C-alpha cells in the first residue's frame, strides 16, 4: 500500500490524501487519485503505470518518436529565476550564436531528417534580438529539406509582448513552449523573484494560444516546497489549458542558485527520476493524444533517462545540435547531459523514428502537417 513519505525532512504528501491506492486498477485521474499515485513509492506500481502509459501512447498517437533538433541560441537572460543556472545575476560565461551558426545547426537537422527544430534561449525582449529571431525564422523556412516538408519550428524564448509573438508566428514559428514551472501561484512566487508575475506568465500562455500557436507548457518536478498535490494540480492545469504539448522534467539543482543555497530540502535524485517518469505516465493517461517530451533533465539522473521517458509514454526527444563549445555554457542546472545518442538508443529498442515529420500533436487534429 502506498504511504506518505519523509524525504530528508521534506513532507511530500499532506495528511488529507487517501492511501487506498493498491494497484493500477484502482487509479483514478482526479486530484486525489493523481496525488496518491505520485506519492506512491512502490516499484511494481510504478513499473505497471509506465507500461500502461506506453500502451496508451502507442494506441493514441502511434509508436513513432518525433525529433526536434535543439538549438540553444543564447544563455543571456534578463530574468532572475531563483533556480536557474543562467539567471541574470549568476556568474557564467555568456554567449550568443551567430545567425550563421543557427542556420548551420538547422541545416544539420534537415540533413538528419529531424523534421523540426527548437530555438531555445534566455529571455530577452530587446529589439535587436527580436529582429534576429524574425530573420532566422524566415531563413530556416527556406532551407532545402529534399522531399520532406520545410522544417517545423518551435520557439522557447520566454515571456514576450503579444506583438512579438505575432511577429514570430507570421515569420514561420508555429509551436511555442512556455513552461508555467508551477501551477500553484504561491509556489511560483517562492521560486521566483518579486518582479516575476504568475498572472503575466498565464496571460502569455493564453496570448500564444489565441494567436494560433501550438502552445505548450510544463513544470519542474520535485522542487523544494512542492507537494504531491502541487504536482497533481500541474497535471490538471495542462488538461484545463488544453495544451497540445508538454515539456516537463525533474528538478536538477544548480549549486550557485538562491534556491539551492537556501538549503531547502527536496527529494533524492532517485526519487526525482522516478517522479519524472511517473508524471509522464500519468499525463499520458490523462491526455492520451498530446505530445510529451522526454526531457534532457532525465538524463542528468540516469544515462538512459530519455529512453526510459519514451518507454513511460513520452513521444518526443530533442537531440541537442548546438555547437558543442557553446552547448556546455548553456548550464541551466548542474551536470547537464551532453549525450547525443538518443536516436540510436531508441531505434535500437525497435521503436520507430518519425524522420522528416513535423510531428504535430494529434490532440489538435490538424490535417496536412
Residue pairs with C-beta under 8 A, 6 or more apart in sequence:
1 19
1 21
1 22
2 19
2 21
2 22
2 36
2 37
2 39
2 40
2 41
2 42
2 45
3 19
3 39
4 11
4 12
4 13
4 15
4 17
4 19
4 39
5 12
5 13
5 39
5 41
6 12
7 265
7 266
7 267
7 268
7 271
8 265
8 266
8 267
8 268
9 265
10 224
10 265
10 266
10 267
11 227
12 39
12 227
12 228
12 267
13 35
13 39
13 227
13 228
14 227
14 228
14 229
17 32
17 35
17 36
17 39
17 228
17 229
18 32
18 36
19 36
20 26
20 36
21 27
21 33
21 36
21 37
21 40
21 45
23 45
23 48
24 45
24 48
24 49
24 52
27 33
27 37
27 49
27 285
28 34
29 282
29 285
29 286
31 229
31 232
31 233
31 236
34 231
34 232
34 235
34 236
34 282
34 286
35 227
35 228
35 229
35 231
35 232
36 228
37 45
37 49
37 278
37 282
38 228
38 231
38 232
38 275
38 278
38 279
38 282
39 228
40 46
41 271
41 274
46 274
46 277
46 278
49 278
49 281
49 282
50 277
50 278
50 280
50 281
50 311
50 312
50 313
52 281
52 285
53 280
53 281
53 282
53 284
53 285
53 312
53 313
54 284
54 311
54 312
54 313
56 284
56 285
56 288
56 313
57 284
57 288
57 313
57 314
57 315
59 288
60 284
60 288
60 289
60 362
61 288
61 289
61 291
61 315
61 362
62 315
63 351
63 352
64 315
64 351
64 352
64 353
64 354
64 357
64 359
65 310
65 315
65 316
65 317
65 346
65 351
65 352
65 353
65 354
66 115
66 116
66 291
66 315
66 316
66 317
66 354
66 357
66 358
66 359
67 112
67 113
67 114
67 115
67 116
67 316
67 317
67 318
67 319
67 343
67 353
67 354
67 355
67 359
68 114
68 115
68 116
68 117
68 118
68 154
68 293
68 316
68 317
68 318
68 319
68 359
69 105
69 106
69 108
69 109
69 112
69 114
69 116
69 117
69 118
69 318
69 319
69 321
70 117
70 118
70 120
70 296
70 318
70 319
70 320
70 321
70 322
71 97
71 102
71 105
71 106
71 117
71 118
71 119
71 120
71 321
71 322
72 97
72 120
72 121
72 320
72 322
72 326
72 327
72 330
73 96
73 97
73 102
73 119
73 120
73 121
74 94
74 95
74 96
74 97
74 121
74 122
74 124
74 129
75 86
75 92
75 94
75 95
75 121
75 122
75 329
75 330
75 331
76 86
76 94
76 95
76 96
76 121
76 122
76 124
77 84
77 86
77 87
77 88
77 121
77 122
77 123
77 124
77 158
78 88
78 122
78 123
78 124
78 125
79 87
79 88
79 122
79 123
79 158
79 196
80 87
80 88
80 89
80 193
80 195
80 196
81 87
81 181
81 191
81 192
81 193
81 196
82 191
82 192
82 193
82 257
82 258
82 259
83 191
83 220
83 223
83 251
83 253
83 254
83 257
83 259
83 260
84 90
84 254
84 257
84 332
85 92
85 254
85 256
85 257
85 331
85 332
85 333
85 334
86 92
86 122
86 330
86 331
86 332
87 257
90 254
90 256
90 257
91 256
92 329
92 331
93 329
94 329
95 326
95 329
97 105
97 322
97 323
97 326
99 132
99 135
99 136
99 139
101 323
101 326
102 119
102 136
102 140
103 136
103 139
103 140
103 143
105 117
105 321
105 322
105 323
106 117
106 140
106 143
106 151
107 143
108 321
109 116
109 117
109 151
109 321
110 143
110 144
110 145
110 146
110 148
110 151
113 145
113 148
113 355
113 356
114 151
114 319
114 355
115 148
115 149
115 151
115 152
115 354
115 355
115 356
115 357
115 358
115 359
116 151
116 152
116 153
116 154
116 175
116 358
116 359
117 140
117 151
117 152
117 153
117 154
117 321
118 153
118 154
118 155
118 156
118 177
118 318
119 133
119 136
119 153
119 154
119 155
119 156
119 157
120 155
120 156
120 157
120 177
121 156
121 157
122 158
123 157
123 158
123 159
124 157
124 158
125 160
125 161
125 164
130 160
130 164
130 167
133 155
133 157
133 168
133 171
134 167
134 168
134 171
137 153
137 168
137 171
137 172
137 173
138 171
138 172
140 151
140 153
140 172
141 150
141 151
141 153
141 172
142 150
143 150
143 151
145 151
145 356
147 356
148 356
148 357
149 356
149 358
149 369
152 174
152 175
152 358
152 359
152 360
152 369
153 172
153 173
153 174
153 175
154 173
154 174
154 175
154 176
154 177
154 216
155 168
155 173
155 175
155 176
155 177
156 176
156 177
156 178
156 247
158 178
159 178
159 200
159 201
159 204
160 168
160 204
162 207
162 211
165 176
165 204
165 207
165 208
165 211
165 213
166 211
169 211
169 212
169 213
173 213
174 212
174 213
174 214
175 213
175 214
175 216
175 245
175 360
176 208
176 213
176 214
176 215
176 216
177 216
177 217
177 218
177 245
177 247
178 201
178 204
178 205
178 208
178 215
178 216
178 217
179 217
179 218
179 219
179 220
179 247
179 248
180 188
180 201
180 202
180 205
180 217
180 218
180 219
180 234
180 237
181 188
181 191
181 192
181 201
181 218
181 219
181 220
182 188
182 191
182 219
182 220
182 223
182 226
182 230
182 234
183 219
183 230
183 233
183 234
183 236
183 237
184 230
184 233
185 198
187 223
187 225
187 226
187 230
188 196
188 198
188 201
189 196
189 198
190 225
191 223
191 224
191 225
191 259
205 215
205 217
205 241
208 215
209 215
209 241
214 244
214 245
214 360
214 361
214 364
215 241
215 243
215 244
216 243
216 244
216 245
216 246
216 247
216 291
217 237
217 238
217 241
217 243
217 246
217 247
218 238
218 246
218 247
218 248
218 249
218 293
219 231
219 234
219 237
219 248
220 226
220 248
220 249
220 250
220 251
221 231
221 248
221 249
221 250
221 251
221 272
221 275
221 276
221 279
222 250
222 251
222 266
222 267
222 271
222 272
222 275
222 276
223 251
223 259
223 266
224 259
224 262
224 264
224 265
224 266
225 264
226 266
231 275
231 279
234 248
234 279
235 279
235 282
235 283
235 286
236 286
238 246
238 283
238 286
238 287
238 290
239 286
239 287
242 363
243 287
243 290
244 290
244 291
244 360
244 361
244 363
244 364
245 290
245 291
245 292
245 293
245 316
245 361
246 283
246 287
246 290
246 291
246 292
246 293
247 293
247 295
248 276
248 279
248 280
248 283
248 293
248 295
249 276
249 295
249 296
249 297
249 298
250 272
250 273
250 275
250 276
250 295
250 297
250 298
250 300
250 301
251 266
251 272
251 297
252 272
252 297
252 300
252 301
252 333
252 334
252 335
253 259
253 260
253 266
253 333
253 334
254 260
254 331
254 332
254 333
254 334
255 334
266 272
267 275
269 301
270 301
272 301
273 298
273 301
273 302
273 305
276 295
276 297
276 298
276 301
276 305
276 309
277 298
277 308
277 309
277 312
278 312
280 292
280 294
280 309
280 312
280 313
280 314
281 312
281 313
283 290
283 292
283 313
284 292
284 312
284 313
284 314
285 313
287 363
289 361
289 362
289 363
290 361
290 362
290 363
291 315
291 316
291 359
291 360
291 361
291 363
292 313
292 314
292 315
292 316
293 309
293 314
293 316
293 317
293 318
294 305
294 306
294 307
294 308
294 309
294 310
294 314
294 316
294 317
295 306
295 309
296 306
296 318
296 320
296 336
296 337
297 305
297 333
298 305
298 306
298 308
298 309
299 305
299 306
299 337
299 339
300 333
300 334
300 335
300 336
300 337
302 308
303 339
304 345
305 337
306 314
306 317
306 342
306 345
306 346
307 342
307 345
307 346
307 349
310 317
310 346
310 351
311 349
315 359
316 359
317 342
317 343
317 346
319 340
319 342
319 343
320 327
320 338
320 340
322 330
324 338
327 338
328 336
328 338
330 336
343 353
346 353
347 353
358 369
360 366
360 369
